[in-house]
Amino acid sequence: MEGLGEGRRREPSGVYPLSHRKTLSNLLDAFLRVLCSSVVTCYRLSTEMGHFSRMP
């Protein structure tokens, strides 16, 4: 039983950095997606506002 416990204790240290890097890259990817979508929405809003201002 002690051997199993030690195995469990040792595993996360080897697995954690990889999963941590994965979550970091996922967060970065999500952040870039949000940034791109916000830029697109801002551009659309500005063009729509431009159309409204051009209207008589």
Secondary structure, 3 states (H helix, E strand, C coil): CHHHHHHHHHHHHHHHHHHHHHHHHHHHHHHHHHHHHHHHHHHHHHHHHHHHHHCC
